[in-house]
Amino acid sequence: YQSTQLGLTGQWASVKDAYAVANRLLGDIIKVTPSSKVAGDLAQFIVANNLTEQEVIDQAETLSFPKSVIEYFQGYLGIPPFGFPEPLRSRVLKGQTIPGTDMTCFAGRPGADLPPTDLSTERKKLEGKWGPGSPDDRHNYAIRDVDVMSHVMYPNVFDEFMEHLAEFGQLNYVDTRTFLTGMKVGQELTVTLEPGKQLVVKLIGVGEPDKDGIVDIQFELNGQPRMAHIKDKTAGKDVKEHLKAMRDVLGSVGAPMPGVVLETKVSKGDKVKAGDPLVSLSAMKMETMVASPCDGIVKKVEVTAGDQVEAGDLIVEIEEA
């Protein structure tokens, strides 16, 4: 599913071959979440950019690797049993630093350099933000121990989950495929809320957006006709066409993979050095910080936060120094 969303439909065989390549490049690591994600991200990056194993090594200093790959080589997951492969690690980390420090990578277990976490304080913060009576609480949600641990380890992901929960409520009753792709007209879905309590939903029809982008959804709930009015967030939006980066021009910086622009780090006229961050992209939880491939001055920034880009789309143009 992730490969499809990354525009790699029909290339699954190539992704599987690239997974073996990624494993070798990473040092034949033990693969279990999150290290398996690192290997998967790198494999899809290789296919999306049509790279060979040797090209990854040779071009590592100028490639914009997924964030998970950079953090792996920085030691965020610890030290692999056979060590980090060189010269790839040194090339990937050239110009990189761990946020809030001047270190390029961890020397040992990353947790050893972290201050102790006060779980009681973290719980109070979460209760104040998401718990019963908080401004964002709509479902009288009680903060659990697992919520505290999730927030400590994955604060951004946890906040995204809670924002989704506040807007839509509990959706764990819906099967994965329906959650990801939605229902088709004529499809009937049985939702089990608890033992002996089921809802039967059948999608009857989906209307066209009105002038305000509202779509009428006709469905049956346990045989009774119902209608819902849903805002189509894509209605009325023009698809922005992006220029393509010129492959043979170093300062013509293209998106390494399809995704959504999270943040632009530079503006027109800024001086940049090779390795400086330019644009942050995200696709299916795979974050990529596009780095400058050369020293120079930013001539133009082609994207803004929220833009959807395809692989190869021009995002920043740099006049080489």
N, C-alpha and C positions, 0 to 999 in steps of 0.2 A: 504493500500500500504506500509506504514512504517513497519507494522508487517511482511509483506512478505519479505521485504528487510532485516529485522533483523533475518530472519530464522525461523519465527514463523508461517509459512504456515500451515494451518490445525488446528491451535490452537486459532482461533478467539473467540470461546466460552469461552476458558480459560482466554483470555485477557479481555473479558467483565466482567467476574467474578472478575478478579484481579483488575479491575478498581474500583469496589466497595470497595475492600480491601484497595487499595491505598488511596481512599477518606477518609476512616476511619483513616488510619495511618497518613494522613496529617492534620486531625482535622476537617473533614466535611467542606471543604472550598468552597467558591463561585468559580465556575469553568468558567472562561472566559479567552481567551488568555491574558497573558501567563500562568495563573494558571492551565488551562486545560491541557496544554502541560506537566506540572510537574506531574499531575495525570496520564497522558498517559505514560510518560516515566517510572514512577515508576511501573505502571501496567505491562508493557512489560518486565521490569527488573525482576519483581517477577516471571513471567512465564518463562523467559529465564533461570533463575537460580533455577527453581523448588522450590520456597520458600513458606512457609506458613506465615500467618500474624504474628504469634508468633515468628517464626524464624527470620523474619525481625527485630523485636524488640530485640530479644536475641543476634543476631549476628551483630547488627548495627555498632559496633565499628570496625569490620574487613571487612565489605562489602564495595565494591567499587561502591557507588551509582552514578547514572548519575549526571552530573554537575548541571543540572536544579534543582534536588532534594536538593543537598547540598546548593545551593544559596537560595532556598526557605526557608530552615531552618535557614539560616543566616540573613533572613529578607530583601533580595533584592526586594521582591514584596510588602513589608510592613508587618504589623502585622495582622494576620487573626482575625476575630471578636471573635472567641472563644479561642484565644491564641494558642500557639504551644503545641502539645501533648508531654508530658514527660512520661517516661524517654527517649523516642525515639530521641527527638531533641538533648539532651545533648550527647547521644551516637553517633549520626551521626556527630556532630560537634567536637568530641574529636580529638585534633591535627590539626583542621582546622583553618585557619586565612583568613581574607579578604585581598586580594592582596594590598600591599602598606601600610598596617596598622598592628597593633598588636592586632586588635580586632577579636574576634571569630564571633561576629554577631553584627548587628545594634541594637541599643537600641530603636529606633523609626523609623520615616519615613526616608528611606535611602537617599532621595534627600536632606534632611536637612544638611547632612554632605558633600555634594558636593559643590565645588566652582562654582560661576556663569559661565555660558557658553557664550562666545562672538560669537554670530551667524555670525556676519560680518566677523570675522577672519576665522571661519570654512568655510564659503562660498569661501573666497579667496584661502584657501588651496585646496578645491575641484576643483575650476576653474583652479588652477595651475597644478593639477594632472590629471583631467579628462576633463576639458572644452576645447572649441575651441582653437586650436593652441598648446595644451599641447602634450607632447611626446606620451601619450597613447590615444590621441583622433583620432579616425578613422571615426567617423560619425558626426562630427561637433555638438557634444552633448552639449546643453546649460544646465547648472546647475540650477535646479528649487528649490523653497522653500522646497518642499517635499523631495528632495534629501539631502538638508542640515539637515533636521530633521531626516531622515532615518540614515544618517551617524552618527549623534550625539548619537542616541539611539542604533544603531546596526552597529558599524564601520566595523567589519570583514565581516558581511553578505553583507553590501553595497559594499565593495571593491570586493567581489566575484562576485556580480551582475555586476559591471562595467567591470570587467575583461572578463566576459562572453559576455557582450554587445560589448566590443571592438573586440572580436574575431568573433562573429557570427551575430552581428547586432540585430535589434528588432525581437523577436520571439513571441511576444504576439498575432500575427496573427494565430498561430498554436494552435489547441485545446490541452487540457491538456494531454489526453492519448497519442496522437502522440508525444508530446514533451517528455514524460517520457519513452515511450517504442519503439518509432520509427514506421515506416510503415512496412507492410508485403508485400511480392511480390504479385503483382496483385491488391493491394489496390489502390483505387483512392481517392484523397483528394482535397477538394475545399477550397481554402484560400482566404478570403475576405480582400483585402488591404484597401479598402474604398468603400463607397456606389457606386455600379455600376462597380467596378473594381475587378475582381476575377481571380485567377489562378487555373487551374485544373492540379494537379500533379498525375501521376500514376507511381508506382514503377514497373519496368519491370524485373530487375534481379540484383543480387549482386554476384560479382565474388569472387575468392579466393585471398588472399594476395600474392603479388609477393615477391621477395627476400628482397625488401626494406619495406615490410609491406603495400604497396599501394593496395587498393581495387578499382576496377572499378564498379561504380554504374550506371546502365542503367535505365533511366526513361523517361517519356513523360511530356512535359510542354505545356499545351494547345494543345495537339495532336501532337506536334513536338518532334521527338526523341532527347534526350540529353544524355550526359555522364559526370559524375563527378569522380574525382580521390581522394579518401579519405584515409588518413593514419589510419590504424588499430592499435591503441595504445597497443592492447593486443597481436598482432602478434609477434611470436618469444620469448615470455616470458614463462619461465617455472613456473608452479604452485609450490610454495614452500610448502612443507609438514612440519607442525609443530608438535612437540611432544605434548602430552596431559599432563596437570598438574595432579599431584596425589592428589586426593581429601582429603586424610587423612593426608597429610603432609603440615603443616602450611606454610613452606617456599617455597613450590611449588606453585607459583602464576600464575593462569590462567586468560584468558580474560573472563570477566563477560558476554560479549555479542559479536556477530560478529561485525566487523568494520575494519577501516583502522587506522594504527598507525600514529598519528600526530607527536609525539615527545617522545623520551625516556629521562627520567630525571636522570637516574643513570648509572653508569658504573661498570664493574667488579672491586671488591675490595672496593667499597664504603661502609661506615658504614651507616646503616639506622635504624630508630626507627619506631615503630608501628605508622601508619598514614602518614608517609612520602610519597610523590608522587613518583611513579615509571614510569608509562607509561600513555600517553594521547591517548585515542581512540576516533574515531568519526564514527557514522553511521546514515545517514539520519538526520543530524543536532542534533543528540543526542550525546553530548560529555560526556565522562566518564574518570575521572582521577583514574587510578588503584593505590591504596595505599598499602603500605607495611602492612601485617597483623601482623608483629612481629618485634622485635629488632634483628639485625644481620648484616652479611656482605654479599654483593651481590657476589654470586659465578659465575653467568652467566646471560647475557641479551640475550634472544633468538630472539628478533625482532629489526628492525630498522624502521625509518620513511618511510612510504609508503607501508609497508607490510600489506597484507590482512590477518586477523585472524578470526577464528571461535570461538564460545563459548567453553571454556574449554581448548583452546590451551595454552601451557606453554609460558609465556612471560618473566618471571624473576624467577631465582632460588636464594633463600636466605639461607645461613647457619645460623640457629638460634643461638642467643647468649646464 
